[in-house]
Amino acid sequence: MKLHYQEHGDKNAPLMVFLHGGGVSSWMWDKQIQYFTDYHCITIDLPEQGRSKSTEYFSIRKSAEDISKLIEKLASGKKIIVVGFSLGAQVLIQMLSMNPSLIHSAIINSALVRPNEFVRKMIRPSIKITLLLVKNRHFSKLQSKILYIEEEYFEEYYKESSQMSSATLIRILEENMSFKIPDEFDKTRSKVLVTVGEKEKGLMKKSASDIVSKNPNCVGIIMPGVGHGISLVNPSYFNLMLKNWLEKNVLPHEVISIR
């Protein structure tokens, strides 16, 4: 079974691809799809997640390879923009490193690039407790609020989370906690915007700084007053920021520059 994807918007316009975070799937980009109707938008469910749950095992590298091939097939010479959040942003960094000239503009939102060996080692021993919590509706309700998931998407979020196997969850978490910036990232020629929320953990802010420092084409910003998930908590702000950066090379005046 191939990766599940959906096409939206104007098929004659530049291609805009959205890569979701872990624990969610393409529905997290609904507000962006509704806004960017003047682009050819593609939402992709990563392996073992969402409607791609029956595909081969998830890995960041293999996901990057498969999505790059899909983009090449769909783009037909058009300008390519890729937006990645969290786990999807890690996949995007891998894509930029493997094929430095494929993507014209990239938005790396909240990507962890500092491996956490201690947490990674704790994943397998604690997975039974983690799964019990994930399958508990009350806990999932609380977790959805932390992740800024609106009420209309809760049932889909809970369904996907509770159906995920322990093996899949282990793979996703271990990949997430082991990821680091590939050496080839410095060769990408893409225009890159790196974003992180002011209320995110220090490790996430340091990761954003690491990404910016690895390639001169990167511009990094800290968004005031927000945590992990700007596209979910304030989609209107995120959409306008993205549009202005892509079309006018302008960013909101209140953001803090990462140097």
Helices and strands as residue ranges (DSSP letters): E 5-9, E 15-19, G 26-29, H 30-35, E 40-44, G 50-52, H 60-75, E 80-85, H 87-98, E 105-109, H 117-135, H 137-146, H 151-163, H 166-178, G 183-187, E 191-197, H 202-214, E 218-223, H 230-233, H 235-248, E 256-258
